[in-house]
């Protein structure tokens, strides 16, 4: 008598392998949430400490008002650079390394276990001392490192470990901005540039687990909660189209400046990297002494502009110009730190400036400065990173401003098209190419 029919050969093994990866993603994602949440909490504490030191410097007056911020940023940049030099790939955002691992152009590295403390401590010191860098780069890279480490520890197959590495980078971004859908879109649109059901499921599981744990440390409220905004009139959409196109050109210039500044620093071979980082930190310290909003990741600035703050157009233009240069300069210090958060602040400045210039020409009922700031955040992000849907969803999740969906889509479409039209290379493509070309 024939025995029971069996399924296709290898089907049980394949199913078991798939479930193993999903099961590993749960505790690994939880660890990403705890590490990322702790990093955010530590950065909040470092920001408060920096604020108290600047208040003390102001109270001292004289030379102390200048020397304390300069010494703080210079020392922080030097120490963070020294930490990053101990671990390959620890400097910078790390997102380019995550993309290279996914494309099998690079591996996690023989010292990937040391990446976690190097990114955490180095990023905390660099961003906490006032450099114009974002928290998301270190958290994304730490998330990816946790994913690859979990894959090796549980002896997943190489392809599964690589997918877990990528999926948990999205969980890291979600933790950095409390944006679960943004983390998923980041993986699909920016890292893998494809939608694979297995990758989507791994990212969803890892992200859900990460946010469930990070909420105990940082809560689950939007990063930039804004007052309810009215739906912008349909006739404003052409205005947002033009606004987005200009943002795309600005984004293309910014992406080129990031890579170009790194290339210039590479040619300064006679200056030790740590000394170079200290000099960059001193410049940022001078800006911080003049106005603390000119330095740092930019969250307080973004929050103020989204709330409808309307400084004079000349003030906005000056702040935009300074931070436009300070961001790439800070990134060239070769410390751990990301690009997203400063980009969002820069976009908010651009949006508020555009509103200040055009407001006298607009009829009553047009969008307010907060709406322009939110759309500017996503549009400039799209122009630099060339991931428009990620930019739209990130801003929506960070602000809760759902009435701005149409202006966001229109502006990000125009920004991406404009940046492509001038043949600008997306910033992480340029950074990845540069990373792979270096010895």
C-alpha positions in Angstrom: 0.0 0.0 0.0 1.5 3.4 -0.9 2.5 5.7 1.9 1.1 9.1 2.6 1.8 11.7 -0.1 4.5 14.2 0.8 4.9 17.8 -0.3 7.5 19.0 -2.7 11.1 18.1 -1.8 12.7 20.6 0.6 9.5 22.4 1.3 9.5 21.7 5.0 13.1 22.8 5.3 12.5 26.0 3.4 9.4 26.8 5.6 11.4 26.1 8.8 14.2 28.3 7.6 11.7 31.1 6.8 10.1 30.9 10.2 13.5 30.8 12.0 14.3 34.2 10.4 10.9 35.6 11.5 11.4 34.3 15.0 14.9 35.8 15.3 13.6 39.1 14.1 11.4 39.5 17.2 14.1 39.6 19.9 16.6 41.2 17.6 14.0 44.0 16.8 13.4 44.4 20.5 17.1 44.9 21.1 17.1 47.5 18.3 14.3 49.3 20.0 16.0 49.3 23.4 19.4 50.4 22.0 17.8 53.1 19.7 15.5 54.3 22.5 18.4 54.5 24.9 20.4 56.5 22.3 17.6 59.0 21.9 17.2 59.4 25.6 21.0 59.9 26.0 21.0 62.5 23.3 18.1 64.3 25.0 20.2 64.4 28.2 23.3 65.5 26.2 21.3 68.3 24.6 20.1 69.5 28.0 23.6 69.5 29.3 24.9 71.4 26.3 22.2 74.0 26.8 23.2 74.5 30.5 26.9 74.9 29.5 25.9 77.5 26.9 23.8 79.3 29.5 26.9 79.3 31.8 29.0 80.6 29.0 26.5 83.5 28.4 26.5 84.3 32.1 30.3 84.4 32.2 30.5 86.8 29.3 33.7 87.9 27.7 36.0 85.3 26.4 34.1 82.5 28.2 31.1 83.1 26.1 33.1 82.1 23.0 35.7 79.6 24.4 33.3 77.2 26.1 31.2 76.4 23.0 34.3 76.2 20.8 36.1 73.9 23.3 33.0 71.8 23.7 32.4 71.2 20.0 36.1 70.8 19.2 36.8 68.3 21.9 33.6 66.4 21.1 34.4 66.1 17.4 38.0 65.0 18.1 37.0 62.3 20.6 34.2 61.0 18.4 36.5 60.9 15.4 39.1 59.0 17.4 36.5 56.4 18.5 35.2 56.0 14.9 38.8 55.4 13.6 39.0 52.3 15.8 36.2 50.5 13.9 36.0 50.4 10.1 32.7 51.8 8.7 31.8 53.5 12.0 32.3 57.0 10.7 29.5 58.9 9.0 25.9 57.8 8.6 26.4 54.1 8.0 23.4 53.9 5.6 25.8 53.6 2.6 27.3 50.6 4.4 23.9 49.0 4.9 23.2 49.4 1.2 26.6 48.0 0.2 26.0 44.9 2.4 22.6 44.4 0.8 24.1 44.6 -2.7 26.9 42.1 -1.6 29.5 44.8 -2.4 30.7 44.6 1.2 30.3 42.5 4.3 29.3 43.4 7.9 33.0 43.5 8.7 35.3 41.4 11.0 34.8 43.9 13.8 31.0 44.3 13.4 30.4 43.5 17.1 32.5 46.6 18.0 30.4 48.8 15.7 27.6 49.0 18.3 29.6 50.7 21.1 31.5 52.8 18.6 28.4 54.1 16.9 26.6 54.6 20.3 29.3 56.4 22.1 30.8 58.2 19.1 27.4 59.4 17.9 26.4 60.5 21.4 29.6 62.6 21.8 29.5 64.1 18.3 25.8 65.0 18.2 25.7 65.9 21.9 28.6 68.3 21.5 26.7 70.3 18.8 27.8 69.0 15.4 25.2 69.3 12.7 24.4 65.6 12.5 21.4 63.4 12.9 20.6 60.5 15.3 19.1 58.3 12.6 22.3 57.3 10.9 23.8 55.7 14.1 20.5 54.0 15.0 20.0 52.6 11.5 23.6 51.3 11.4 23.3 49.8 15.0 20.0 48.2 14.0 21.7 46.6 11.0 24.6 45.4 13.1 22.2 43.8 15.6 20.5 42.1 12.7 23.6 40.6 11.2 24.9 39.6 14.7 21.6 37.9 15.5 21.8 36.1 12.2 25.3 34.8 13.0 24.5 33.9 16.6 21.5 31.8 15.5 23.3 30.3 12.5 20.9 31.6 9.9 22.0 31.0 6.4 24.0 33.8 4.8 21.1 35.2 2.7 18.8 35.2 5.7 21.3 37.0 7.9 21.8 39.6 5.1 18.0 40.1 4.9 17.8 40.5 8.7 20.6 43.0 8.5 18.6 45.1 6.1 15.3 44.6 7.7 16.5 45.8 11.1 18.1 48.9 9.6 14.5 49.9 8.8 13.6 49.1 12.4 16.4 51.4 13.4 15.0 54.3 11.3 11.5 53.7 12.7 12.9 53.9 16.2 14.9 57.1 15.4 11.7 59.0 14.3 8.9 56.9 15.8 7.9 56.2 12.2 7.1 52.5 11.5 5.9 52.9 7.9 8.8 55.2 7.2 11.2 52.5 8.3 9.5 50.0 6.0 9.5 52.4 3.0 13.1 53.2 3.7 14.0 49.5 3.3 12.0 49.1 0.1 12.6 52.4 -1.6 16.1 53.4 -0.5 18.1 50.2 0.5 16.7 47.4 -1.6 14.8 49.4 -4.2 12.3 46.6 -4.6 9.3 45.2 -2.8 9.9 41.6 -1.7 7.2 39.9 0.5 9.7 38.2 2.7 11.7 41.4 3.3 8.5 43.3 4.0 7.4 40.8 6.6 10.9 40.7 8.3 10.9 44.5 8.4 7.4 44.7 9.8 8.1 42.1 12.5 11.4 43.8 13.5 9.9 47.3 13.4 6.9 46.3 15.5 9.1 44.7 18.1 11.5 47.6 18.1 8.8 50.2 18.6 7.0 48.1 21.3 10.2 48.3 23.3 11.4 51.8 22.5 8.1 53.3 23.6 9.1 52.5 27.2 12.1 54.9 26.8 10.9 57.6 24.4 7.1 57.1 24.2 5.1 56.8 21.0 4.0 60.4 20.4 4.9 62.1 17.1 8.4 63.6 17.1 7.0 67.0 16.0 3.3 67.2 17.1 1.6 70.1 15.3 -1.8 71.7 15.7 -4.4 70.6 13.2 -3.8 72.2 9.8 -6.5 73.0 7.3 -6.6 71.3 4.0 -4.7 73.6 1.5 -6.9 74.7 -1.4 -6.5 72.9 -4.7 -5.3 76.0 -6.4 -2.1 76.0 -4.3 -0.9 72.7 -5.8 0.9 74.4 -8.8 2.6 76.6 -6.2 3.8 73.5 -4.3 4.9 72.0 -7.6 7.2 75.0 -8.2 8.2 75.0 -4.6 9.2 71.4 -4.7 11.2 71.8 -8.0 13.3 74.5 -6.4 13.8 72.3 -3.3 15.0 69.5 -5.6 17.6 71.7 -7.1 18.7 72.8 -3.6 18.8 69.1 -2.6 21.0 68.2 -5.6 23.4 71.0 -4.6 23.4 69.7 -1.0 24.1 66.1 -2.0 27.0 67.3 -4.1 28.3 69.4 -1.3 28.3 66.5 1.1 30.4 64.3 -1.1 32.6 67.2 -2.3 33.5 68.3 1.2 34.6 64.8 2.0 36.8 64.8 -1.1 38.4 68.1 -0.1 39.1 66.8 3.3 40.7 63.7 1.8 43.2 65.9 0.1 44.4 67.4 3.3 46.7 64.5 3.9 49.1 66.5 6.1 46.4 67.2 8.7 45.7 64.2 11.0 42.0 63.2 10.9 41.5 63.8 14.6 43.0 67.3 14.3 40.8 68.0 11.3 37.8 66.9 13.2 38.7 69.2 16.1 39.1 72.2 13.7 35.6 71.5 12.2 34.2 71.2 15.7 35.7 74.6 16.6 34.0 76.2 13.6 30.7 74.7 14.7 31.4 75.9 18.2 31.7 79.4 16.9 28.3 79.1 15.2 26.8 77.7 18.4 28.2 80.6 20.4 26.4 83.0 18.1 23.1 81.1 18.1 22.5 77.5 19.4 19.9 76.9 16.7 22.7 77.1 14.1 24.3 73.9 15.5 23.0 70.5 16.5 20.7 68.1 14.7 18.0 70.7 14.3 15.0 69.2 16.1 14.3 72.4 18.2 14.5 74.5 15.0 12.2 72.2 13.1 9.7 72.1 15.9 9.6 75.9 16.2 9.1 76.4 12.5 6.4 73.7 12.2 4.5 75.4 15.0 4.2 78.5 12.8 7.2 80.5 13.9 7.9 83.2 11.3 11.2 85.0 11.7 12.1 87.7 9.2 12.9 86.4 5.7 16.5 87.7 6.0 17.0 85.7 9.3 15.6 82.6 7.6 17.8 82.9 4.6 20.9 83.5 6.8 20.1 80.5 9.0 19.5 78.3 5.9 22.8 79.3 4.3 24.8 78.6 7.5 23.2 75.2 8.1 23.5 74.4 4.4 27.3 74.5 4.8 27.5 73.4 8.4 25.8 70.1 7.7 28.3 68.8 5.1 31.2 70.3 7.1 30.1 68.4 10.2 29.8 65.2 8.2 33.3 65.6 7.0 34.6 65.4 10.5 34.4 61.6 10.1 32.5 61.1 13.3 29.4 58.8 13.7 26.3 60.8 12.7 23.5 61.0 10.1 22.1 63.3 7.5 18.4 63.0 7.8 17.6 65.2 10.9 19.7 68.2 9.7 18.0 67.7 6.2 14.6 68.0 7.8 15.5 71.2 9.7 17.0 72.6 6.5 13.8 71.8 4.6 11.7 73.4 7.3 13.8 76.6 6.9 13.4 76.5 3.2 9.7 76.1 3.4 9.2 78.9 6.0 11.4 81.2 3.9 9.4 80.4 0.8 6.2 81.2 2.7 7.7 84.5 4.0 8.6 85.6 0.5 5.3 84.6 -1.2 2.9 85.4 1.6 2.3 89.0 0.5 1.3 87.7 -2.9 -1.0 85.0 -1.8 -4.7 85.5 -1.3 -6.4 84.7 2.1 -6.9 81.0 2.8 -3.6 79.8 1.4 -1.4 77.4 3.4 0.3 78.8 6.4 4.0 78.8 7.3 3.8 75.5 9.2 2.4 73.8 6.1 5.2 75.1 4.0 7.7 74.0 6.6 6.4 70.4 6.6 6.3 70.2 2.8 9.8 71.7 2.6 11.1 69.0 4.9 9.9 66.2 2.7 10.8 67.9 -0.6 14.4 68.7 0.3 14.7 65.2 1.6 13.5 63.8 -1.7 15.9 66.0 -3.6 18.9 64.8 -1.6 18.1 61.2 -0.9 15.9 60.5 -4.0 13.3 58.6 -1.9 10.1 60.6 -2.2 7.7 58.2 -0.7 9.9 57.7 2.3 10.1 61.5 2.8 6.3 61.9 2.5 5.5 59.2 5.0 8.3 60.2 7.4 6.9 63.8 7.6 3.3 62.6 8.0 4.3 60.2 10.8 6.5 62.7 12.5 3.9 65.6 12.4 0.5 63.9 12.0 -0.3 66.6 9.4 -2.4 64.3 7.2 -4.2 67.2 5.4 -0.9 67.9 3.7 -0.8 64.6 1.7 -1.5 66.1 -1.7 1.0 69.0 -1.3 3.6 66.6 0.0 3.1 64.2 -3.0 3.2 67.0 -5.5 6.3 68.7 -4.0 8.2 65.5 -3.6 7.4 64.5 -7.2 8.7 67.8 -8.5 11.8 67.7 -6.2 12.8 64.2 -7.4 12.2 65.1 -11.1 14.2 68.4 -10.8 17.1 66.6 -9.1 17.1 63.9 -11.7 17.0 66.5 -14.5 20.3 68.0 -13.4 21.8 64.5 -13.2 22.5 64.8 -9.5 23.7 61.6 -7.9 21.6 60.6 -4.8 23.6 61.3 -1.7 23.9 57.7 -0.5 24.9 56.4 -3.9 27.7 58.9 -3.9 28.7 58.0 -0.4 28.6 54.2 -1.1 30.7 54.6 -4.3 33.2 56.7 -2.4 33.3 54.1 0.5 34.0 51.2 -2.0 36.6 53.1 -3.9 38.7 53.9 -0.8 41.4 51.4 0.1 
